[in-house]
């Protein structure tokens, strides 16, 4: 059993320190940069929590879509090649994959994005 803090816990501690101890003492550009740092850490925290599942799901969809085996990054490059060459049909399966991949990335990068809720309702 691990007794040390997890990556999530460490990130949360740093966010808490910046927000409660450091940022209130800062002014102007430094206060802005502290907010940027908190936002960056929050993005990393979401990526740690969500990215592995999103990548696994994307790789599964890509295998089905392309009819090929491989890891997610390789399959994604293959899809891009096929789209550029015109060999990938612009069908419902492609659009569904792109919609789901976009929603997963927005959940990590910008979970407060107003269009995310509308996108999720279509999923």
Rosetta blueprint (number, residue, H / E / L):
1 X L
2 X L
3 X L
4 X L
5 X L
6 X L
7 X H
8 X H
9 X H
10 X H
11 X H
12 X H
13 X H
14 X H
15 X H
16 X H
17 X H
18 X H
19 X H
20 X H
21 X H
22 X H
23 X H
24 X H
25 X H
26 X L
27 X L
28 X H
29 X H
30 X H
31 X H
32 X H
33 X H
34 X H
35 X H
36 X H
37 X H
38 X H
39 X H
40 X H
41 X H
42 X H
43 X H
44 X H
45 X H
46 X H
47 X H
48 X H
49 X H
50 X H
51 X H
52 X H
53 X H
54 X H
55 X H
56 X H
57 X H
58 X H
59 X H
60 X H
61 X H
62 X H
63 X H
64 X H
65 X H
66 X H
67 X L
68 X L
69 X L
70 X L
71 X L
72 X H
73 X H
74 X H
75 X H
76 X H
77 X H
78 X H
79 X H
80 X H
81 X H
82 X H
83 X H
84 X H
85 X H
86 X L
87 X L
88 X L
89 X L
90 X L
91 X L
92 X H
93 X H
94 X H
95 X H
96 X H
97 X H
98 X H
99 X H
100 X H
101 X H
102 X H
103 X H
104 X H
105 X H
106 X H
107 X H
108 X H
109 X H
110 X L
111 X L
112 X L
113 X L
114 X H
115 X H
116 X H
117 X H
118 X H
119 X H
120 X H
121 X H
122 X L
123 X L
